Amino acid sequence: MAGSASSSHVAPEADGRPSARGRALILLLFVVAYATACMLPAFHLEGRREVWRGMEVMVLGAWGLGRGQFAWLANLTALAALGCVMTGRTLRAMILSAVSGLLGLHALVLVGQVISLGRGEGNEARVVSLGAGYLVWMGALLLPLLLALLLRQKRPLAPAPEL
């Protein structure tokens, strides 16, 4: 019984939501993953400026929407997926997180492309490769999917009907 007391902190409540401690842990994992992705190099560039860190890509990535680059939208669907995990809507969380991952993959088309680094002529650089920040970001996008799967495994089974 001592083992069941410690696991009950993360196990879903009767309504399917994670416990308060579980929600805090989920939020902490998500924030740490995103913060790590923001600190690491995300784009390796050719030219004067060699690296864009994840934070720069996240802040400036919204401008890519006007140029047909939709990977930035993965941030929004990941937040929605996180909200679904926190409220126990695991199927929605899994779908939204999978959509986040697919949107995030759209950044792969940037490799080899010339992107604008700001205003002015000659303020461009070619994306040579994606860095560790991109990989950690992709992991953060898929984290709600993993957590939703784990929560679905921990849900108590309905009692068997009596005969």
SULVEN-V218302 format. One record per backbone hydrogen bond with DSSP energy under -1.0 kcal/mol. NH is the residue of the N-H (numbers start at 1). CO is the residue of the C=O. E is the energy in kcal/mol with one decimal. If there is no record, write none. Layout:
# SULVEN-V218302
<<NH CO E> <NH CO E>>
This chain:
# SULVEN-V218302
<<5 1 -1.3> <6 2 -1.1> <7 3 -1.6> <8 4 -1.0> <11 7 -1.6> <13 17 -3.8> <16 13 -2.0> <22 9 -1.1> <23 19 -2.9> <24 20 -2.1> <25 21 -2.2> <26 22 -2.5> <27 23 -2.6> <28 24 -2.4> <29 25 -2.6> <30 26 -2.3> <31 27 -2.7> <32 28 -2.6> <33 29 -2.3> <34 30 -2.5> <35 31 -2.9> <36 32 -2.4> <37 33 -2.3> <38 34 -2.2> <39 35 -1.4> <40 36 -1.5> <42 52 -3.0> <43 52 -2.1> <44 129 -3.1> <45 50 -3.4> <46 126 -2.5> <52 43 -2.6> <54 40 -2.4> <55 38 -2.2> <57 53 -2.0> <58 54 -2.7> <59 55 -2.6> <60 56 -2.6> <61 57 -1.7> <63 60 -1.3> <64 61 -1.4> <65 62 -1.3> <67 64 -1.3> <68 65 -1.4> <69 64 -2.8> <73 70 -1.3> <74 71 -1.9> <75 72 -1.8> <77 73 -1.9> <78 74 -2.2> <79 75 -1.8> <80 76 -2.1> <81 77 -2.3> <82 78 -2.5> <83 79 -2.3> <84 80 -2.0> <85 81 -2.3> <86 82 -2.4> <87 83 -1.4> <88 85 -1.3> <89 84 -2.4> <90 88 -1.6> <93 89 -2.2> <94 90 -2.5> <95 91 -2.2> <96 92 -3.0> <97 93 -2.5> <98 94 -2.1> <99 95 -2.4> <100 96 -2.3> <101 97 -2.3> <102 98 -2.2> <103 99 -2.8> <104 100 -2.7> <105 101 -1.6> <106 103 -1.3> <107 104 -1.6> <108 105 -2.0> <109 106 -1.3> <110 107 -1.8> <111 108 -1.2> <112 127 -3.6> <113 110 -2.6> <115 125 -3.2> <117 123 -3.6> <123 120 -1.0> <125 115 -2.2> <127 113 -2.8> <128 44 -3.2> <129 44 -1.3> <131 42 -2.9> <133 41 -3.0> <135 131 -1.3> <136 132 -2.6> <137 133 -2.3> <138 134 -2.5> <139 135 -1.9> <140 136 -2.3> <141 137 -2.3> <142 138 -1.6> <146 142 -1.9> <147 143 -2.8> <148 144 -2.5> <149 145 -2.1> <150 146 -2.3> <151 147 -2.5> <152 148 -2.2> <153 149 -1.5> <154 150 -1.4>>
